[in-house]
Amino acid sequence: MTRTQLIKPRIREMISGELPEGLVKMLPKHWVRIGDVLIIPIRPELEPYKHRIAEVYAEVLGAKTVLRKGRIGGEFRETNYEILYGNDTVTIHIENGIRYKLDVARIMFSPANVKERVRMAEVAKPGELVVDMFAGIGHLSLPMAVHGKARVIAIEKSPYTFRFLVENIELNKVQDRMTAYNIDNRDFPGENIADRILMGYVVTTHEFIPKALSIAKDEAIIHYHNTVPERLMPDEPFRTFRNIAREHGYEAEKLNELVIKRYAPGVWHVVVDVRVFKK
Ligand SMILES: C[S@@+](CC[C@H](N)C(=O)[O-])C[C@H]1O[C@@H](n2cnc3c(N)ncnc32)[C@H](O)[C@@H]1O
């Protein structure tokens, strides 16, 4: 994923004659590339020229579709992008040897989470059972199945995202050890089965801790993501996790904590690796 390249002189060359003076310096200097789809930020001043700008970026950078950066929100963490150029927003993005097929216009794939996707490939152990409670297209659990050779149960509630999850399991040839469920994880029937649990969600992840504990074996590792106001760090989010775990008969030990990215002003997306064990 290309994120921070300097604007190519060729882009400037192609478009500067078409823009009023003063606007050229507002051309997007950074972009995100997911497969052959580009996401660019467009300043309001460039609104009348946005389609032509997108066309030039697509040509110079070799993309089939260009989207305007928007916000991610809602239960399914859907993106909200405006299509500026092209129309096909489904692409295959290759990262760390994994093939991720997705609809970039509707499904989030954050460049800032790349380190975590790579880290998950390294922490998983051959043969262990991982339950991914918020699987998306397999963002975090495909690396565990492909590189870590773990067995994975991937749960994804959105029917649209689920279609890509199933395709990605096949594309990466891990059907023998990765199974997907299109259900709300609170309806998942497995109990006391997981060696490791992924809770890759934000804002309300704590509400799912009791369910995670019921899926976990008597001793397990949970990768617990949540969003935390800076003033509550570093005690949160582990303190809340441990309190809820204790209410459910588990002790919790913090193994590691990492900041993933800034979520909003003064709010951070963090992940805590927690070892839980039944008291
Ligand atoms: C933000 S994405 C995260 C994907 C991946 N875990 C990561 O961290 O990169 C969260 C996914 O969880 C799904 N989801 C939300 N609530 C869910 C629930 N109760 N059960 C199963 N999936 C859920 C959403 O549809 C979305 O695809």
The ligand as a Tripos MOL2 file, in Angstrom:
@<TRIPOS>MOLECULE
LIG
   27    29     1     0     0
SMALL
NO_CHARGES

@<TRIPOS>ATOM
      1 C1        -13.5370   -3.0090   11.7900 C.3       1 LIG1
      2 S1        -13.8000   -4.5280   10.9620 S.3       1 LIG1
      3 C2        -12.2910   -5.1970   11.5000 C.3       1 LIG1
      4 C3        -11.7010   -6.2550   10.7010 C.3       1 LIG1
      5 C4        -10.4670   -6.8570   11.3460 C.3       1 LIG1
      6 N1        -10.8390   -7.5310   12.5820 N.3       1 LIG1
      7 C5         -9.3770   -5.8140   11.5970 C.2       1 LIG1
      8 O1         -9.1730   -5.4520   12.7710 O.co2     1 LIG1
      9 O2         -8.7250   -5.3540   10.6510 O.co2     1 LIG1
     10 C6        -14.9740   -5.3070   12.0500 C.3       1 LIG1
     11 C7        -15.8510   -6.3290   11.3940 C.3       1 LIG1
     12 O3        -16.6730   -6.9200   12.4210 O.3       1 LIG1
     13 C8        -17.9800   -7.1450   11.9010 C.3       1 LIG1
     14 N2        -18.9090   -7.2260   13.0450 N.ar      1 LIG1
     15 C9        -19.4230   -6.2030   13.7820 C.ar      1 LIG1
     16 N3        -20.1970   -6.6670   14.7780 N.ar      1 LIG1
     17 C10       -20.1660   -8.0300   14.6820 C.ar      1 LIG1
     18 C11       -20.7650   -9.0790   15.4350 C.ar      1 LIG1
     19 N4        -21.5460   -8.8080   16.4940 N.pl3     1 LIG1
     20 N5        -20.5330  -10.3580   15.0670 N.ar      1 LIG1
     21 C12       -19.7350  -10.6310   13.9960 C.ar      1 LIG1
     22 N6        -19.1570   -9.6750   13.2340 N.ar      1 LIG1
     23 C13       -19.3570   -8.3910   13.5750 C.ar      1 LIG1
     24 C14       -18.1980   -5.9680   10.9730 C.3       1 LIG1
     25 O4        -19.1690   -6.2590    9.9870 O.3       1 LIG1
     26 C15       -16.7920   -5.7630   10.3650 C.3       1 LIG1
     27 O5        -16.6310   -6.4680    9.1650 O.3       1 LIG1
@<TRIPOS>BOND
     1     1     2 1
     2     2     3 1
     3     2    10 1
     4     3     4 1
     5     4     5 1
     6     5     6 1
     7     5     7 1
     8     7     8 2
     9     7     9 1
    10    10    11 1
    11    11    12 1
    12    11    26 1
    13    12    13 1
    14    13    14 1
    15    13    24 1
    16    14    15 ar
    17    14    23 ar
    18    15    16 ar
    19    16    17 ar
    20    17    18 ar
    21    17    23 ar
    22    18    19 1
    23    18    20 ar
    24    20    21 ar
    25    21    22 ar
    26    22    23 ar
    27    24    25 1
    28    24    26 1
    29    26    27 1
@<TRIPOS>SUBSTRUCTURE
     1 LIG1         1 GROUP 0 **** ****
